[in-house]
Amino acid sequence: MCLATLDNKCEGFLRVSRAGAGRGPGCRCWGRLPPSSRCAGGAGRAGPGMAEGAAGPGGAERYFTRWYKPDVKGRPCEDFCVLQHSNRICVITLAEAHPLLQSGKTIKNINYQISANCSRLQNKVSGKSKRGAQFLTELAPLCRISSSDGEEYTIYSCIRGRLIEVNENILSNPALLQEKPSTEGYIAVVLPKFEESKSITQGLLTQKEYEEVLMKRHSSAS
């Protein structure tokens, strides 16, 4: 998938929902993000940029701004990335330092049933105002992922907004989450409220700030 089509996808979310369509990616191409460091102690699975190829000049930056939320809920290296499109739509992905992206991890199960009464798969969106969309807070769980070593990881929204879609493709093909975490392996798409579109990134880190976090982790581990 290419960046231009992902850009068109994000631009088209408002139109698609009005037509009553639009669950699942439905997109021919997702962008490629440049490489960055992995979490100290993570043995060697390549991060998104290395796994999927680096973007050329004016690549991801042309369409998206990347924001990061590290150590969510105090859990070391459980980092998330928010790809913010210029039209407010945000794509939630794993950051490259997340334990699930390190070598030796095999995904056993992905579950969008976050409680007895709430499944993200039951999210139904219609109309320009996104009627029926589940509303998410920053720490709202999107799904839970278990690995073959017995660990379970909760994936959080990281931002406030309406849930537009979840990526059902990773249910049948969990490898996408590890092989292409920032493209076909994305977790969910969230639309912030218009009045909050400029404030939702408060508390998130820029790419430069996140790289500094990774460097400090590496220094403290060496």
Contacts in CASP RR format, 6 or more apart in sequence:
PFRMAT RR
TARGET T0000
AUTHOR 0000-0000-0000
METHOD contacts of the structure
MODEL  1
MCLATLDNKCEGFLRVSRAGAGRGPGCRCWGRLPPSSRCAGGAGRAGPGM
AEGAAGPGGAERYFTRWYKPDVKGRPCEDFCVLQHSNRICVITLAEAHPL
LQSGKTIKNINYQISANCSRLQNKVSGKSKRGAQFLTELAPLCRISSSDG
EEYTIYSCIRGRLIEVNENILSNPALLQEKPSTEGYIAVVLPKFEESKSI
TQGLLTQKEYEEVLMKRHSSAS
1 27 0 8 1.000
1 28 0 8 1.000
1 29 0 8 1.000
1 30 0 8 1.000
1 31 0 8 1.000
1 183 0 8 1.000
1 184 0 8 1.000
2 28 0 8 1.000
2 29 0 8 1.000
2 31 0 8 1.000
3 29 0 8 1.000
3 30 0 8 1.000
3 31 0 8 1.000
3 32 0 8 1.000
3 55 0 8 1.000
3 59 0 8 1.000
3 60 0 8 1.000
3 62 0 8 1.000
3 63 0 8 1.000
4 29 0 8 1.000
5 27 0 8 1.000
5 28 0 8 1.000
5 29 0 8 1.000
5 30 0 8 1.000
6 27 0 8 1.000
6 29 0 8 1.000
6 30 0 8 1.000
6 31 0 8 1.000
6 63 0 8 1.000
6 183 0 8 1.000
7 62 0 8 1.000
7 63 0 8 1.000
7 85 0 8 1.000
8 27 0 8 1.000
9 25 0 8 1.000
9 26 0 8 1.000
9 27 0 8 1.000
10 63 0 8 1.000
10 85 0 8 1.000
10 87 0 8 1.000
10 89 0 8 1.000
10 91 0 8 1.000
11 85 0 8 1.000
11 87 0 8 1.000
13 89 0 8 1.000
13 164 0 8 1.000
13 189 0 8 1.000
13 191 0 8 1.000
14 87 0 8 1.000
14 128 0 8 1.000
16 22 0 8 1.000
17 125 0 8 1.000
17 126 0 8 1.000
17 127 0 8 1.000
17 128 0 8 1.000
17 130 0 8 1.000
17 164 0 8 1.000
18 127 0 8 1.000
18 128 0 8 1.000
20 126 0 8 1.000
20 127 0 8 1.000
22 165 0 8 1.000
23 165 0 8 1.000
23 168 0 8 1.000
24 165 0 8 1.000
24 166 0 8 1.000
24 167 0 8 1.000
24 168 0 8 1.000
24 169 0 8 1.000
25 167 0 8 1.000
25 169 0 8 1.000
25 184 0 8 1.000
25 186 0 8 1.000
30 180 0 8 1.000
30 182 0 8 1.000
30 183 0 8 1.000
30 184 0 8 1.000
30 185 0 8 1.000
30 186 0 8 1.000
31 52 0 8 1.000
31 55 0 8 1.000
31 59 0 8 1.000
31 60 0 8 1.000
31 63 0 8 1.000
31 182 0 8 1.000
31 183 0 8 1.000
32 48 0 8 1.000
32 49 0 8 1.000
32 52 0 8 1.000
32 53 0 8 1.000
32 54 0 8 1.000
32 55 0 8 1.000
32 59 0 8 1.000
32 60 0 8 1.000
32 182 0 8 1.000
32 183 0 8 1.000
33 48 0 8 1.000
33 49 0 8 1.000
33 52 0 8 1.000
33 54 0 8 1.000
33 55 0 8 1.000
33 60 0 8 1.000
33 66 0 8 1.000
33 182 0 8 1.000
33 183 0 8 1.000
34 49 0 8 1.000
34 54 0 8 1.000
34 55 0 8 1.000
34 60 0 8 1.000
35 46 0 8 1.000
35 47 0 8 1.000
35 48 0 8 1.000
35 49 0 8 1.000
35 50 0 8 1.000
35 53 0 8 1.000
35 54 0 8 1.000
35 96 0 8 1.000
36 47 0 8 1.000
36 49 0 8 1.000
36 96 0 8 1.000
36 207 0 8 1.000
36 210 0 8 1.000
36 211 0 8 1.000
36 214 0 8 1.000
37 96 0 8 1.000
37 97 0 8 1.000
37 211 0 8 1.000
37 214 0 8 1.000
37 215 0 8 1.000
37 218 0 8 1.000
38 44 0 8 1.000
38 45 0 8 1.000
38 46 0 8 1.000
38 47 0 8 1.000
38 96 0 8 1.000
38 97 0 8 1.000
38 101 0 8 1.000
38 102 0 8 1.000
38 214 0 8 1.000
39 77 0 8 1.000
39 79 0 8 1.000
39 96 0 8 1.000
39 97 0 8 1.000
39 98 0 8 1.000
39 99 0 8 1.000
39 102 0 8 1.000
39 214 0 8 1.000
39 217 0 8 1.000
40 214 0 8 1.000
40 217 0 8 1.000
40 218 0 8 1.000
40 220 0 8 1.000
40 221 0 8 1.000
40 222 0 8 1.000
41 102 0 8 1.000
41 221 0 8 1.000
42 77 0 8 1.000
42 97 0 8 1.000
42 99 0 8 1.000
42 102 0 8 1.000
42 103 0 8 1.000
43 102 0 8 1.000
43 103 0 8 1.000
43 104 0 8 1.000
44 102 0 8 1.000
44 103 0 8 1.000
45 51 0 8 1.000
45 101 0 8 1.000
45 102 0 8 1.000
45 103 0 8 1.000
45 104 0 8 1.000
45 105 0 8 1.000
45 178 0 8 1.000
47 96 0 8 1.000
47 101 0 8 1.000
47 181 0 8 1.000
48 93 0 8 1.000
48 96 0 8 1.000
48 101 0 8 1.000
48 180 0 8 1.000
48 181 0 8 1.000
48 182 0 8 1.000
48 183 0 8 1.000
49 96 0 8 1.000
49 182 0 8 1.000
51 178 0 8 1.000
51 179 0 8 1.000
51 180 0 8 1.000
51 181 0 8 1.000
52 179 0 8 1.000
52 180 0 8 1.000
52 182 0 8 1.000
52 183 0 8 1.000
55 61 0 8 1.000
60 66 0 8 1.000
60 83 0 8 1.000
63 85 0 8 1.000
63 86 0 8 1.000
64 83 0 8 1.000
64 84 0 8 1.000
64 85 0 8 1.000
64 86 0 8 1.000
64 91 0 8 1.000
65 83 0 8 1.000
65 84 0 8 1.000
65 201 0 8 1.000
66 81 0 8 1.000
66 82 0 8 1.000
66 83 0 8 1.000
66 84 0 8 1.000
66 206 0 8 1.000
66 207 0 8 1.000
67 81 0 8 1.000
67 82 0 8 1.000
67 84 0 8 1.000
67 201 0 8 1.000
67 204 0 8 1.000
67 205 0 8 1.000
67 206 0 8 1.000
68 79 0 8 1.000
68 80 0 8 1.000
68 81 0 8 1.000
68 82 0 8 1.000
68 95 0 8 1.000
68 204 0 8 1.000
68 205 0 8 1.000
68 206 0 8 1.000
68 207 0 8 1.000
68 209 0 8 1.000
68 210 0 8 1.000
68 213 0 8 1.000
69 79 0 8 1.000
69 80 0 8 1.000
69 81 0 8 1.000
69 82 0 8 1.000
69 95 0 8 1.000
69 156 0 8 1.000
69 158 0 8 1.000
69 203 0 8 1.000
69 204 0 8 1.000
69 205 0 8 1.000
70 77 0 8 1.000
70 79 0 8 1.000
70 95 0 8 1.000
70 97 0 8 1.000
70 205 0 8 1.000
70 210 0 8 1.000
70 213 0 8 1.000
71 77 0 8 1.000
71 78 0 8 1.000
71 79 0 8 1.000
72 78 0 8 1.000
72 79 0 8 1.000
72 80 0 8 1.000
72 139 0 8 1.000
72 156 0 8 1.000
72 158 0 8 1.000
73 139 0 8 1.000
73 156 0 8 1.000
77 97 0 8 1.000
77 98 0 8 1.000
77 99 0 8 1.000
77 217 0 8 1.000
78 98 0 8 1.000
78 99 0 8 1.000
78 153 0 8 1.000
79 94 0 8 1.000
79 95 0 8 1.000
79 96 0 8 1.000
79 97 0 8 1.000
79 98 0 8 1.000
79 210 0 8 1.000
80 92 0 8 1.000
80 93 0 8 1.000
80 94 0 8 1.000
80 95 0 8 1.000
80 98 0 8 1.000
80 155 0 8 1.000
80 156 0 8 1.000
80 158 0 8 1.000
81 92 0 8 1.000
81 93 0 8 1.000
81 94 0 8 1.000
81 95 0 8 1.000
81 96 0 8 1.000
81 182 0 8 1.000
82 90 0 8 1.000
82 91 0 8 1.000
82 92 0 8 1.000
82 93 0 8 1.000
82 158 0 8 1.000
82 159 0 8 1.000
82 201 0 8 1.000
82 204 0 8 1.000
83 90 0 8 1.000
83 91 0 8 1.000
83 93 0 8 1.000
83 182 0 8 1.000
84 90 0 8 1.000
84 201 0 8 1.000
85 91 0 8 1.000
88 191 0 8 1.000
88 192 0 8 1.000
88 194 0 8 1.000
88 197 0 8 1.000
89 164 0 8 1.000
89 189 0 8 1.000
89 190 0 8 1.000
89 191 0 8 1.000
90 159 0 8 1.000
90 189 0 8 1.000
90 190 0 8 1.000
90 191 0 8 1.000
90 192 0 8 1.000
90 200 0 8 1.000
91 186 0 8 1.000
91 188 0 8 1.000
91 189 0 8 1.000
92 142 0 8 1.000
92 155 0 8 1.000
92 157 0 8 1.000
92 158 0 8 1.000
92 159 0 8 1.000
92 186 0 8 1.000
92 187 0 8 1.000
92 188 0 8 1.000
92 189 0 8 1.000
92 190 0 8 1.000
93 181 0 8 1.000
93 182 0 8 1.000
93 185 0 8 1.000
93 186 0 8 1.000
93 187 0 8 1.000
94 100 0 8 1.000
94 101 0 8 1.000
94 155 0 8 1.000
94 177 0 8 1.000
94 181 0 8 1.000
94 182 0 8 1.000
94 187 0 8 1.000
95 210 0 8 1.000
96 181 0 8 1.000
97 214 0 8 1.000
97 217 0 8 1.000
98 153 0 8 1.000
98 181 0 8 1.000
99 105 0 8 1.000
99 151 0 8 1.000
99 153 0 8 1.000
100 107 0 8 1.000
100 145 0 8 1.000
100 147 0 8 1.000
100 153 0 8 1.000
100 177 0 8 1.000
100 178 0 8 1.000
101 178 0 8 1.000
101 181 0 8 1.000
105 147 0 8 1.000
105 148 0 8 1.000
105 149 0 8 1.000
105 178 0 8 1.000
106 147 0 8 1.000
106 148 0 8 1.000
106 149 0 8 1.000
107 145 0 8 1.000
107 146 0 8 1.000
107 147 0 8 1.000
107 148 0 8 1.000
107 174 0 8 1.000
107 175 0 8 1.000
107 177 0 8 1.000
107 178 0 8 1.000
108 146 0 8 1.000
108 147 0 8 1.000
108 148 0 8 1.000
108 150 0 8 1.000
109 145 0 8 1.000
109 146 0 8 1.000
109 174 0 8 1.000
110 143 0 8 1.000
110 144 0 8 1.000
110 145 0 8 1.000
110 170 0 8 1.000
110 171 0 8 1.000
110 174 0 8 1.000
110 177 0 8 1.000
111 143 0 8 1.000
111 144 0 8 1.000
111 145 0 8 1.000
111 146 0 8 1.000
112 119 0 8 1.000
112 120 0 8 1.000
112 121 0 8 1.000
112 142 0 8 1.000
112 143 0 8 1.000
112 166 0 8 1.000
112 171 0 8 1.000
113 119 0 8 1.000
113 120 0 8 1.000
113 121 0 8 1.000
114 120 0 8 1.000
114 141 0 8 1.000
114 142 0 8 1.000
114 143 0 8 1.000
114 144 0 8 1.000
118 134 0 8 1.000
120 134 0 8 1.000
120 142 0 8 1.000
120 143 0 8 1.000
120 163 0 8 1.000
120 166 0 8 1.000
120 188 0 8 1.000
121 166 0 8 1.000
121 168 0 8 1.000
123 132 0 8 1.000
123 133 0 8 1.000
123 134 0 8 1.000
123 163 0 8 1.000
123 165 0 8 1.000
123 166 0 8 1.000
124 132 0 8 1.000
124 133 0 8 1.000
125 131 0 8 1.000
125 132 0 8 1.000
125 133 0 8 1.000
125 162 0 8 1.000
125 163 0 8 1.000
125 164 0 8 1.000
125 165 0 8 1.000
126 132 0 8 1.000
130 162 0 8 1.000
130 164 0 8 1.000
130 191 0 8 1.000
133 162 0 8 1.000
133 163 0 8 1.000
133 164 0 8 1.000
133 191 0 8 1.000
134 162 0 8 1.000
134 163 0 8 1.000
135 160 0 8 1.000
135 161 0 8 1.000
135 162 0 8 1.000
135 163 0 8 1.000
136 142 0 8 1.000
136 157 0 8 1.000
136 159 0 8 1.000
136 160 0 8 1.000
136 161 0 8 1.000
136 162 0 8 1.000
136 163 0 8 1.000
136 190 0 8 1.000
137 157 0 8 1.000
137 160 0 8 1.000
138 156 0 8 1.000
138 157 0 8 1.000
138 158 0 8 1.000
138 159 0 8 1.000
138 160 0 8 1.000
139 156 0 8 1.000
139 157 0 8 1.000
140 156 0 8 1.000
140 157 0 8 1.000
141 154 0 8 1.000
141 155 0 8 1.000
141 156 0 8 1.000
141 157 0 8 1.000
142 155 0 8 1.000
142 156 0 8 1.000
142 157 0 8 1.000
142 163 0 8 1.000
142 166 0 8 1.000
142 187 0 8 1.000
142 188 0 8 1.000
143 154 0 8 1.000
143 155 0 8 1.000
143 166 0 8 1.000
143 187 0 8 1.000
143 188 0 8 1.000
144 152 0 8 1.000
144 153 0 8 1.000
144 154 0 8 1.000
144 155 0 8 1.000
145 152 0 8 1.000
145 153 0 8 1.000
145 155 0 8 1.000
145 177 0 8 1.000
146 152 0 8 1.000
146 153 0 8 1.000
147 153 0 8 1.000
155 187 0 8 1.000
157 163 0 8 1.000
157 188 0 8 1.000
157 190 0 8 1.000
158 204 0 8 1.000
159 190 0 8 1.000
159 192 0 8 1.000
159 200 0 8 1.000
159 201 0 8 1.000
159 204 0 8 1.000
160 192 0 8 1.000
160 193 0 8 1.000
160 196 0 8 1.000
160 200 0 8 1.000
161 190 0 8 1.000
161 191 0 8 1.000
161 192 0 8 1.000
161 193 0 8 1.000
161 196 0 8 1.000
161 200 0 8 1.000
162 190 0 8 1.000
162 191 0 8 1.000
162 192 0 8 1.000
162 193 0 8 1.000
163 188 0 8 1.000
163 189 0 8 1.000
163 190 0 8 1.000
164 188 0 8 1.000
164 189 0 8 1.000
164 190 0 8 1.000
164 191 0 8 1.000
165 188 0 8 1.000
165 189 0 8 1.000
166 187 0 8 1.000
166 188 0 8 1.000
166 189 0 8 1.000
167 184 0 8 1.000
167 185 0 8 1.000
167 186 0 8 1.000
167 187 0 8 1.000
167 188 0 8 1.000
169 176 0 8 1.000
169 184 0 8 1.000
169 185 0 8 1.000
170 176 0 8 1.000
170 177 0 8 1.000
170 185 0 8 1.000
170 187 0 8 1.000
176 184 0 8 1.000
176 185 0 8 1.000
177 185 0 8 1.000
177 187 0 8 1.000
179 185 0 8 1.000
192 200 0 8 1.000
205 213 0 8 1.000
END
